[in-house]
Amino acid sequence: MDKFLFKHIDNTGLVLWRVVFGALIAIEGFGAIATGWVKRTLIEPDFTFNFIGFEFLQPLPGNWMYIYFALMGVFGLCVMLGYKYKWSMFFYALMWSCVYLMQKTSYNNHYYLMMLLCWLMVFLPANKWFSLDAKLNTKIKSPSMPRWVLLVIILQIWIVYTYASVAKWYPDWLDGTVAELFMRGKKDYWLIGPILQIDWIQACITYVGILFDLLIVPLLLWKRTRLVAFCISVFFHLFNSVVFQIGIFPYMSIAFALFFFSSETLQRRFLPKKQLYTAGEIKVPNYKPALIGVFSVYFVIQILLPLRHWTFKDDVLWTEEGHRLSWRMMLRSKSGNATYYVVDKATDSRRRYPIDSLLSRKQRRAVRTKPDMIWQLCQRIKEAENKNGRDVAVYVDARVKINGGGSNQLIDPKVDLASEPWKHFEHHPWILPQPESYKKKKIKKK
């Protein structure tokens, strides 16, 4: 165990990853301002839909979120340069975690992955070489790292890709329905739009997605297939970047290859002046029990979280229970309509509640199809009515379409959602049972 985990190996891959990762998270911070994401998601809405239980996390008032993200960008640059690395990485991880938990209208799996990687990087010795820290304090300078550092990153990546593949093993993905629906929205893309409508292209997207996610890590681990796998990875992620426009995630994924190529190759191509470490010393730290304990618990959680949706009643595509934090990436197309009603308990009068004025356009789409956000909006409506001296019940008439299927009732319209408790680990009975035909496709190709 000591030889496997604590034998020292060359740290060129980790050092280069720190530079690339720091640059990417800096781009995420500054880019969120430049593209208007901060304005649309955190400033313009009257409120955000937090992860339930984190209601105390709210965007800063006025334009302070611009300053917040600019500061994150500065911390990202410090990580890239290796300046005050531990503190810079810690504060970026903390600030990004707050952003992630304070809003889920713009939920993306890569936001979750970035949060995990940020916290992992806080504990990794990524500033031991090619950093301002090592230049200013030569005592910390080292060309090596313990092997567990490499194993932690590779295992995290492997979990992500494996679950992303397994989640696609369901009929609507396998028969090409999901690919067709997604590509239909890309038909106006310059040059590639018409190509993406071709049947065999959509079939390739369907099955390449499954095979890539399942096999890319093993192929990168095996020396004979590493270069080919890397070339495939570059094409795959650049394709996703162009077609789906998902920010820094494709480039971060390409950079994962730094943990798979040999240190000799990386050192020769990127850091020719760096000392190549080959001594292979075994240095067992005093904190070995704590290290093994913490990472064992962490990876048990990472393996179990994506499986939790099997503990809930009905299909996760229908209920959304267990959907987040489980690497279920771009698996379904979902649309719907929802009407909110309030009933004054004193007078028994019923009226339709105008939600459009309360929400941004993206929030309006979310509260039509996502049960947890529907429930949260009902709580806010009740709070707003209580401030005006009215004790009300809140009912929702919501119908959804999944993967081009028919419209079906999602929420029990007879249940006062404002009085229902939220249960993190139980199925909510006010989510109606899934109809047998809820995924029946009505797609007709032109």
N, C-alpha and C positions, 0 to 999 in steps of 0.2 A: 504493500500500500504506500509506504513512504517513497519507494523508488518510483512508483507510478505517478504519484501526485506531486512530489516535492523535488524531483530531479530538475535541475535548472537547464533551460534550453534558451536558444537565442531569442531575443525579444524584438527583432526587426519588424515582424508582422504587426505586433501590438503597437509599436511606435508609429508606424505608417498609418494604421487604423485610427489612432488618436488624431493625427493630422487631418485625415479625410473626414472623420466623424465630427471633429470640432468645426470644420468648414461647413459641413452640411447642417449642423444644428444652428450655426450662426446664420446661414441662409434661411433656415426655417423661421428664426426670430425676426430678422429684417424683412424677409419676403412676405411674412404674414401682414406686415404693415403695408408694404408696397403694393401687394395685390388686392388690398381692401378686405382681406379675411378678418382682420381684427375689427374693422369697422362694422362689417356685416354680421359677424358672429357675437361680438362682445360689447359693442358700443351702441349700435342702433336699436337692438331689441330692448324692451322695457325690463325684461328679466331673462335668465337663461334656465334651461332644464338641466339641473345638476344630476349627477349620479345620486340616487336616493340615499339619504344619510349624510350627504355633504352639502346640505342647504346653506351652511355658514360660509361656503366659498362663493363669493359673488364678484363680478367684475368691478374694478375700481371705478369711481364716478368720473364723469366728464371724459376728458381725453387721456386720463392717466394710464389706460391700457396701452397706449402708444409708447409711453415711457417704459412701461413694464416689459414690452416685447423688445424694445431697443436695448434695454439692459440685458435681456436674455441673449440678444445677438452679440453683445460685448463679451459676455461670459463664454459664448461659443468660440469667439476669436481667441480668448485666453486659453481655452482648452486646446485649440489648434496649435497655438504657439507653445503650449506647455508652461504657461506662466501662472503661478499660484494654482496649479492644476487641481489639486484636491478640492480646494474651496470653490474654484470656478465651476468644476463639475458638480459639486454638491448643490450649489445655489441654482444652477441650471436645472438639475434634476428636480429640485424642490419646486421651482417656479413652473416648470412644464407639467409636473404632477398636478399642481393647483389648476392650471388651465384645462388639463384633461378632465379633471373631476368636476369642474364648474360648468361644463357644457357638454352635452351629448347630441345636440342637433346636427353637428358636423362630425359625427363619430366616424373614425377610420381605424382600421386595425394597425396601421403603421404608426398612429399616434400612441397606441398602447405599447407597441414594440419599442418605440423610441423612449418611452418612459422607462421600460424595463432595462434597456441598454444603458441609459443614463445612470441609473442607480447601480448597475453592475460596474460601470466604468469608475464610479466613485471609489470602489474598493480595489481596482486593478492598478498595478504599478506602471502606468503608461507614460510617465514623465521621466523615466530613468535615462533616456537618451534622446538626442535631437530635440531638446526643449530648453526654454529659458531657465527653468528651474535647475536643470542639470548644469547649465552654464554658470549660473549664479552661485550654485552650491554643489561643488564637485563631489562632496561626500555621498550624495545620493546617486551619482552617476554609475550606471551598470549596464552592461550589454546583454544581461540575461534576465530571465523570469522563471518562476516555478511552473511546471507543466500544468498544474491545475488551472492556471489562468486561461490557457488555450482550450482546455477541456470544457470549462464553463461556457465560453462563448460558442464553441461548436455545438454543444448540447442544446443551448438555447435556440440556436439557428435551426437545428435538426427538429426540435419540437414544433417550431413554427411551421416549417415546410411540410412536415408529415401530416399535421392536423389540417393544414390547408388543402392537402390532397384528399385525405379521407373524407372531409366534409363535402367534397364534390361527388362522392359515390352515391348519388341518388338519381331517380329516374329523369327528372326534368333537366338535370345537367347532362346525363349520359345520352339522352336522345337529342341534344342540341337545342332544346327550347330556350334555355337561359342565354346561350351565345347568340341565338337569333334575336332575342329581345334586346340585348345590349347593343348588338351591331346595328340594329334598326335605327337606334338613336344616333349612330355615327355616319349615316349615309350622306350627310352634307359635308363631311370632311373633304378638304381639298386633296385630290389625287387618289387617296386610299379609300375614300368613302364607298364608291361603287364596288371596289375589290372586296371590302368587308361584308358585302351582301351575298357573295358567292357561297353556295352550299358547302363545297369542299373546304373553303377557307374557314367557315364556321365550325366544320367538323374538326379541322386541325386545331383550332383554338380550344375546342372542347377537350380533346384528348391529350394534346400537348400540355395543357394546363395541369391535368391530373398527373401525367408522367413526369413532367418537370419538377413539380413540388415533391413528388415521392422519391425521385432518384437523384436530384441534383447534389445533395450532400454526400451520399455514397460515392457518386462519380467524382466529386472533387477530392474526396479522401483517397481515392485510388490513383496512384501516380500515373498509370498508363492512360487513364481517361481524363486526367485533370485539365489538360489544355483544351481538349475538345469541349469538356463540360463548361469551362470558363467562357469559351466563344459562344456556346449556346446560351449561357447565362446573360452575357452582354446583349445578344440579340433579343432574348425574351424580355428582359427588363426595359430595354430601350423601346421595344414595341409597346409595352404597357405604359411607358411614360408618354408616348405620342398619342396612343389611342384613348387611354383612360385619364391621363393628366392627374396623377396622384402624387404630385409634389416630389419630395426628396427620396421617397421610399425606393424607387427603382435603382437609384444611384448608390444608396446605402447598401442595397442588396448586392450590387455588383462588387462593392468594396469588401463584402464578406470574404471574397476570394483571398484576401491578404492573410487570412488565418489558415489557408490550405496549401498555398505554394511554399516551397522550401525557403528557409532563411537565406540559403546561399543564392538562390535566384533573386529574391527580393533585395538582398544587400548589394548584389552585383548591379542590379538595374536602377535602384533608387537611392541607396546610401553607400556608395563605393568607398567612402572614407571611414565608415563604421567598422569597429572591431567585430569580427565574427566570432561568436562564443561557441566553443566546442568542448569545454572542460567537463560538462555533465555532472557537476557537483550535486550532492543530495543534502539539502539544508532543511531540516524539519523545524518549523517555528514553534514557539511556546504556545501559540494560540491554535494549534492543530485541532484539538477537540471542538472548539467553538466554530472554527472554519468549516469542518466537516459537518457539524450539526446544522449550522445555518443554511449551507447550500443543499444539504439533504432535504430539509424541510421545504426550501424554496422550490426545488425541482419536483418534489412530490406534488406540491400545489400546482405547478405549471403543467404537470401531466394530468392531474385530476380535473382542473377547472374546465378544460374543453369538453369533458365528458359529462358535466353536471346536467346538461339539458336532457339526458336520458332518465333522470330522476323525476322529471316533471311529466304531467299528463299531457298527451297530445304532441303533435309535431312542433318542433321549434320554429319551423317556417311559419306556422300559424300563430303560435302564442308569443313568440319572441323570448320566451323564458329560457335563459341560459345562452342567448345568442352572443352577447358581448363577452369579451375576454376569452374567446375560444377559437380565434383564427378562422372564423367563417367568413371568408373574403369573397365579396361579389357573387353571392350564390343564388340570389333570387331577385325578381322584379316585383315590386309591391306597390299598389296604388289603392286609393279608396276615397271615401267621403265620410264625414262625421258631422253630425248636428248636435249641439249642446243645448240642453234645456235646464232651466232652473224653476223650481217649484217653491213658492213662499209657504213655509210651514204654518204661518199664522192665518193666511187667507186662502190657502190651497190654490192660488192662481199660478198658472203655468205660462212661461214665455220662453221663446228662443233666445239664447244668449249670443250676442254678436262677438265672436272671437277674433275676427279678422283684424280689428283695430288694435288688438292686444299683441299680435304676433308678427314676426317677420315672415317673408314668403316661405323660407325653408322650414321655419317652425310650423307653419300652417300645414305643410305637407306631412310633417312628422306626426302631428297630433290627429291625423286621420287614420294611421295604420299601426302605430306602436302603442301597445296597451299601457306600458309604464308611463309614457309621456301623456297619454290620455288621462290616466289617473292623476298625474301631477297637475295637469291643467285644471282638473275638477277641484283639487285642493285650493288652488289659487283663486278660482272663481268663488268658492265658498268664503275664503278669507276676504276678498274684495266686497262681497255682499254683506258680510258681517260688519265691516267697517261702516257700511251705510245703514246699519241697524236692522238688517234683514237676516233672519235665520232661514237658510234655504237648503233644499236637496238638489243634487245635480245629476242629471241623467244624460246618457249619450246614446245616440242612434248612429252606429258606425258600421259601414260595410266595406269589405276589402276585396281586391282581386290579386291573386298570386300567380305569377308566371303566365299571365295572359288568360287565366281561368275566369270563371263566372264570378259575379258579385255575391258575396255571402255575408251574413250578419256576424260581426266579430264580438261585439260587446252586448251583454244582456241589457236591453233598454229599460228594464223594470227595476234595475239595481241603482240605488243612490251611491254613486262612486265616491262622493265627498265624505261619506261616513264609513267607507270601507278601509280597513287597515292595510298597509303594505306588508307583504310577507316575502322576505328575501329567499327563503328556502322551501317555499310551498307553492303549489299551483293555486291560481286565483280563480275561484269558481265563476266569477262574473265574466271571464273570458269564455264565450260559448264553445262547446265541443266542435271540433273541426268537421265540416260536412264531408261525406265520402267523395264528393265531386269537386272539392274546393280547388284542386289542381288540374281539373279537366281543361285541356287546352282548346282555345278557340282561335288559334293562329292560322290565318290563311295567307299563303304566299302569293304575291303578285308576280 
